[in-house]
Amino acid sequence: MSDDKNLKKGEHEKAMVRAKDMLDKGIGITEIIEETHLSEENVMKAMKKLEAKS
Protein backbone atom coordinates (compact mmCIF):
# COMPACT_ATOMS: atom_id res chain seq x y z
CA MET A 1 0.00 0.00 0.00
CA SER A 2 1.27 3.44 -0.89
CA ASP A 3 1.38 6.14 1.73
CA ASP A 4 3.03 9.09 -0.03
CA LYS A 5 0.40 11.45 1.41
CA ASN A 6 1.98 10.83 4.83
CA LEU A 7 5.47 11.77 3.66
CA LYS A 8 6.78 15.18 4.65
CA LYS A 9 7.73 17.53 1.82
CA GLY A 10 11.47 16.87 2.14
CA GLU A 11 10.92 13.12 2.34
CA HIS A 12 8.64 13.26 -0.71
CA GLU A 13 11.25 15.15 -2.73
CA LYS A 14 13.95 12.64 -1.75
CA ALA A 15 11.62 9.78 -2.69
CA MET A 16 10.95 11.37 -6.09
CA VAL A 17 14.70 11.72 -6.74
CA ARG A 18 15.20 8.10 -5.71
CA ALA A 19 12.34 7.00 -7.97
CA LYS A 20 13.96 8.80 -10.92
CA ASP A 21 17.28 7.10 -10.17
CA MET A 22 15.59 3.71 -9.94
CA LEU A 23 13.71 4.30 -13.21
CA ASP A 24 16.98 5.28 -14.86
CA LYS A 25 18.41 1.92 -13.77
CA GLY A 26 15.45 0.07 -15.29
CA ILE A 27 13.83 -0.96 -12.01
CA GLY A 28 10.13 -1.73 -12.30
CA ILE A 29 7.37 0.58 -11.10
CA THR A 30 6.02 -1.92 -8.56
CA GLU A 31 9.41 -2.25 -6.88
CA ILE A 32 9.86 1.53 -6.88
CA ILE A 33 6.47 2.00 -5.20
CA GLU A 34 7.40 -0.55 -2.54
CA GLU A 35 10.82 0.99 -1.90
CA THR A 36 9.87 4.70 -1.97
CA HIS A 37 6.29 4.50 -0.63
CA LEU A 38 5.21 6.84 -3.43
CA SER A 39 1.89 6.39 -5.19
CA GLU A 40 1.84 4.96 -8.70
CA GLU A 41 0.74 8.41 -9.89
CA ASN A 42 3.88 10.03 -8.46
CA VAL A 43 6.15 7.34 -9.90
CA MET A 44 4.54 7.96 -13.29
CA LYS A 45 5.21 11.71 -12.86
CA ALA A 46 8.86 10.92 -12.13
CA MET A 47 8.97 8.73 -15.23
CA LYS A 48 7.53 11.51 -17.42
CA LYS A 49 10.06 14.03 -16.06
CA LEU A 50 12.87 11.58 -16.77
CA GLU A 51 11.62 10.98 -20.31
CA ALA A 52 11.31 14.73 -20.93
CA LYS A 53 15.01 15.17 -20.13
CA SER A 54 16.12 12.58 -22.67
MODELLER restraints for C-alpha pairs under 7 A, 6 or more apart:
rsr = mdl.restraints
at = mdl.atoms
rsr.add(forms.Gaussian(group=physical.xy_distance, feature=features.Distance(at['CA:2:A'], at['CA:33:A']), mean=6.91, stdev=0.5))
rsr.add(forms.Gaussian(group=physical.xy_distance, feature=features.Distance(at['CA:2:A'], at['CA:37:A']), mean=5.14, stdev=0.5))
rsr.add(forms.Gaussian(group=physical.xy_distance, feature=features.Distance(at['CA:2:A'], at['CA:38:A']), mean=5.80, stdev=0.5))
rsr.add(forms.Gaussian(group=physical.xy_distance, feature=features.Distance(at['CA:2:A'], at['CA:39:A']), mean=5.26, stdev=0.5))
rsr.add(forms.Gaussian(group=physical.xy_distance, feature=features.Distance(at['CA:3:A'], at['CA:37:A']), mean=5.68, stdev=0.5))
rsr.add(forms.Gaussian(group=physical.xy_distance, feature=features.Distance(at['CA:3:A'], at['CA:38:A']), mean=6.46, stdev=0.5))
rsr.add(forms.Gaussian(group=physical.xy_distance, feature=features.Distance(at['CA:3:A'], at['CA:39:A']), mean=6.94, stdev=0.5))
rsr.add(forms.Gaussian(group=physical.xy_distance, feature=features.Distance(at['CA:4:A'], at['CA:37:A']), mean=5.65, stdev=0.5))
rsr.add(forms.Gaussian(group=physical.xy_distance, feature=features.Distance(at['CA:4:A'], at['CA:38:A']), mean=4.63, stdev=0.5))
rsr.add(forms.Gaussian(group=physical.xy_distance, feature=features.Distance(at['CA:4:A'], at['CA:39:A']), mean=5.94, stdev=0.5))
rsr.add(forms.Gaussian(group=physical.xy_distance, feature=features.Distance(at['CA:15:A'], at['CA:36:A']), mean=5.42, stdev=0.5))
rsr.add(forms.Gaussian(group=physical.xy_distance, feature=features.Distance(at['CA:16:A'], at['CA:46:A']), mean=6.41, stdev=0.5))
rsr.add(forms.Gaussian(group=physical.xy_distance, feature=features.Distance(at['CA:19:A'], at['CA:32:A']), mean=6.11, stdev=0.5))
rsr.add(forms.Gaussian(group=physical.xy_distance, feature=features.Distance(at['CA:19:A'], at['CA:36:A']), mean=6.88, stdev=0.5))
rsr.add(forms.Gaussian(group=physical.xy_distance, feature=features.Distance(at['CA:19:A'], at['CA:43:A']), mean=6.50, stdev=0.5))
rsr.add(forms.Gaussian(group=physical.xy_distance, feature=features.Distance(at['CA:19:A'], at['CA:46:A']), mean=6.70, stdev=0.5))
rsr.add(forms.Gaussian(group=physical.xy_distance, feature=features.Distance(at['CA:20:A'], at['CA:46:A']), mean=5.65, stdev=0.5))
rsr.add(forms.Gaussian(group=physical.xy_distance, feature=features.Distance(at['CA:20:A'], at['CA:47:A']), mean=6.60, stdev=0.5))
rsr.add(forms.Gaussian(group=physical.xy_distance, feature=features.Distance(at['CA:20:A'], at['CA:50:A']), mean=6.57, stdev=0.5))
rsr.add(forms.Gaussian(group=physical.xy_distance, feature=features.Distance(at['CA:22:A'], at['CA:32:A']), mean=6.85, stdev=0.5))
rsr.add(forms.Gaussian(group=physical.xy_distance, feature=features.Distance(at['CA:23:A'], at['CA:47:A']), mean=6.80, stdev=0.5))
rsr.add(forms.Gaussian(group=physical.xy_distance, feature=features.Distance(at['CA:29:A'], at['CA:43:A']), mean=6.98, stdev=0.5))
rsr.add(forms.Gaussian(group=physical.xy_distance, feature=features.Distance(at['CA:33:A'], at['CA:39:A']), mean=6.35, stdev=0.5))
rsr.add(forms.Gaussian(group=physical.xy_distance, feature=features.Distance(at['CA:33:A'], at['CA:40:A']), mean=6.52, stdev=0.5))
